[in-house]
Amino acid sequence: MLQAFVAQIPTAIVYGENDRSIGPVSTINLKNLPDHDELHMIKGAGHAAWKNKPEELHLILYKFLLKEN
């Protein structure tokens, strides 16, 4: 198990809908990870979601960080 989850660090997982590098099995595994706070799929984005949809990614991260303060 990853140390981040053992230490219960607030975690937001963000991935692109069209990310072909992680594959469908990995996407299912992401959804089933224990103790993550948020899981976001960015529609129309690939693996480089920060390049494909930067505004959407930044908004997700901004809202997540506001909640954790």
Number of C-alpha atoms within 10 A of each C-alpha: 7 7 8 12 14 10 8 12 12 15 16 14 15 18 21 22 16 17 18 10 9 13 10 11 8 11 15 10 10 16 13 10 13 12 13 17 12 13 14 14 16 19 14 12 20 18 16 13 22 17 11 16 16 13 11 15 20 12 11 18 13 11 10 16 13 8 8 8 5
